[in-house]
Amino acid sequence: MENSKIQEILEKQVLTVAKAVEDKIDDDIAALDRLDLDDLEALRERRLQQMKRMAEKRSRWISLGHGEYSEIPVEKDFFSVVKASDRVVCHFYRENWPCKVMDKHLNILAKQHIETRFVKINAEKSPFLTEKLKIIVLPTLALVKNAKVEDYVVGFDELGGTDEFSTEELEERLAKCQVIFYEGESSINASKSSAQTRRSVRQSARADSSDSE
């Protein structure tokens, strides 16, 4: 009896969603029907311009190193990096296990969010920056927008307090500061892969690390 009620509720929900989608399609078709050839040409031209601008942005981002998770070799280069890109996530790290866990997640997000530059810098070799930015706990992520540090992710406290947090949880935290573009739903198929991602990150990081602290 209980199963039949659940099935009935699910069927109603599916019908409601289907009706909403159908209504949206009908509205879009009606709007297109009201357009004349000049309107359609204007829409087409506007769309082409949008695509051109986005292609130019992507090309510029790639030329600046976006799409990859890279290391800043010396601390003076930090300033040129944050001035060149509007959005930067900088991982202050040392050679230990927690920082290697963070590395794995950031490597994934760098490929997913080409609009943002993802970099790392060795905190122990960057005394001026760590003092200026008050970096104490490692790992720490400095979230930079328009060459200004807007926020920090310090350790794993905001990520459940454990090294088993998912890439999606970190993605949502970065989105709160708007240092990445985010539509309210993970770009990494969270519902299907979060548990698998957590396991693979932990296993891969442990395999890579011979210096766990």
C-alpha positions in Angstrom: 0.0 0.0 0.0 2.8 2.4 1.0 4.7 1.6 -2.3 1.6 2.4 -4.4 1.2 5.8 -2.7 4.9 6.6 -3.3 4.5 5.5 -6.9 1.5 7.8 -7.3 3.3 10.8 -5.8 6.3 10.2 -8.1 4.1 9.9 -11.2 2.4 13.2 -10.3 5.8 14.9 -9.9 6.9 13.6 -13.2 3.8 14.8 -14.9 4.2 18.2 -13.3 7.8 18.5 -14.5 6.8 17.3 -18.0 4.0 19.9 -18.2 6.3 22.7 -17.1 8.8 21.7 -19.8 6.1 21.4 -22.4 4.8 24.9 -21.5 8.3 26.3 -21.8 8.7 24.8 -25.2 5.3 26.1 -26.3 6.3 29.6 -25.1 9.6 29.4 -27.0 7.8 28.3 -30.2 5.2 31.0 -29.9 7.9 33.6 -29.4 9.8 32.4 -32.5 6.5 32.5 -34.5 6.2 36.2 -33.7 9.6 37.0 -35.0 10.1 38.2 -38.6 13.2 37.6 -40.7 14.9 40.8 -39.5 14.4 39.8 -35.9 15.8 36.3 -36.6 18.8 37.8 -38.3 19.4 40.1 -35.4 19.2 37.2 -33.0 21.6 35.2 -35.1 24.1 38.0 -35.3 23.9 38.7 -31.5 24.5 35.0 -30.9 27.5 34.9 -33.2 29.0 37.9 -31.5 28.5 36.3 -28.1 30.2 33.1 -29.3 33.1 35.2 -30.8 33.6 37.1 -27.5 33.5 33.8 -25.5 36.1 32.2 -27.9 38.3 35.2 -27.5 38.0 35.0 -23.7 38.8 31.3 -23.7 41.8 31.9 -25.9 43.1 34.6 -23.6 42.5 32.5 -20.5 44.4 29.5 -22.0 47.3 31.8 -22.9 47.5 32.9 -19.2 47.7 29.3 -18.0 44.0 28.8 -17.2 42.7 25.2 -17.5 45.8 23.8 -15.7 46.9 23.6 -12.1 50.4 25.0 -12.0 53.0 26.1 -9.5 54.3 29.6 -9.0 58.1 29.0 -8.7 59.1 32.1 -6.8 56.9 34.4 -4.7 57.5 37.6 -6.7 55.7 35.9 -9.6 52.5 35.8 -7.4 51.8 39.4 -8.1 52.0 39.2 -11.9 49.7 36.1 -11.8 47.0 37.8 -9.8 47.2 41.0 -11.9 46.9 39.1 -15.2 43.7 37.1 -14.3 40.5 38.4 -12.8 40.0 35.3 -10.7 42.7 33.3 -9.0 42.7 30.4 -6.5 46.2 30.2 -4.9 47.0 27.1 -2.7 49.7 27.9 -0.1 51.1 24.4 0.6 53.9 22.4 2.0 55.0 18.8 1.2 52.5 17.0 3.4 49.4 14.8 3.1 46.7 17.4 3.6 48.2 19.6 0.9 48.4 16.7 -1.5 44.7 16.0 -0.9 43.9 19.6 -1.8 46.2 19.3 -4.9 44.1 16.5 -6.3 40.8 18.4 -5.9 42.3 21.7 -7.4 43.7 19.8 -10.3 40.1 18.6 -11.2 38.6 22.0 -10.7 41.2 23.8 -12.8 40.1 21.8 -15.8 36.4 22.3 -15.0 36.6 26.1 -14.5 38.7 27.6 -17.2 37.5 31.1 -16.2 39.7 30.9 -13.1 43.5 30.5 -12.7 44.4 27.7 -10.3 47.9 27.9 -8.9 50.0 26.7 -5.9 53.0 28.2 -4.1 55.3 26.7 -1.5 54.5 28.5 1.7 57.9 27.6 3.3 59.7 29.2 0.4 57.5 32.4 0.4 58.1 34.1 3.8 57.1 37.6 2.5 53.7 36.4 1.2 52.9 34.2 4.1 53.5 37.0 6.5 51.7 39.6 4.4 48.7 37.4 3.9 48.9 36.0 7.5 49.1 32.4 6.2 49.5 30.1 9.3 47.6 26.9 8.7 48.4 24.7 5.7 46.8 24.1 3.3 45.3 27.6 2.8 43.6 28.8 -0.3 43.8 32.5 -1.1 40.8 33.5 -3.2 41.7 36.4 -5.4 39.5 38.7 -7.5 40.7 41.7 -9.4 44.2 41.4 -7.8 42.7 41.5 -4.3 42.5 38.6 -1.8 38.8 38.5 -1.0 38.6 35.3 1.1 40.5 32.3 2.4 39.8 28.6 2.8 41.8 27.6 5.8 42.5 23.9 6.3 39.5 21.6 6.0 37.3 23.2 8.7 34.8 24.6 6.1 34.9 21.3 4.2 33.6 19.0 6.9 36.7 19.0 9.0 38.0 15.9 7.3 40.3 15.0 4.3 37.4 13.0 2.9 35.6 16.0 1.5 34.5 15.8 -2.1 35.6 18.0 -5.0 32.0 19.2 -5.2 32.1 20.5 -1.7 35.2 22.5 -2.4 33.6 23.8 -5.7 30.6 25.1 -3.7 32.9 26.8 -1.2 34.8 28.6 -4.0 31.5 29.6 -5.5 30.4 31.4 -2.3 33.2 33.9 -3.0 32.3 34.0 -6.7 35.9 33.2 -7.6 34.4 30.6 -10.1 31.4 30.7 -12.4 28.7 28.5 -10.8 25.1 27.8 -11.8 24.0 26.2 -8.5 24.7 22.7 -9.6 28.0 20.9 -9.7 29.8 20.8 -13.0 31.3 17.4 -12.1 28.2 15.2 -12.0 28.2 15.1 -8.2 25.2 12.8 -7.8 27.0 10.0 -9.6 30.6 10.4 -8.7 31.2 12.1 -5.3 31.9 9.0 -3.4 34.1 7.6 -6.1 35.9 10.9 -6.4 36.6 10.9 -2.6 38.0 7.4 -2.8 40.2 8.0 -5.9 41.6 11.3 -4.5 42.6 9.6 -1.2 44.1 6.6 -2.9 45.9 8.6 -5.5 47.3 11.1 -3.1 48.5 8.3 -0.7 50.2 6.6 -3.6 52.0 9.8 -4.6 53.0 10.7 -1.1 55.9 9.2 0.7 56.0 12.0 3.3 52.6 12.0 5.1 52.3 14.3 8.1 
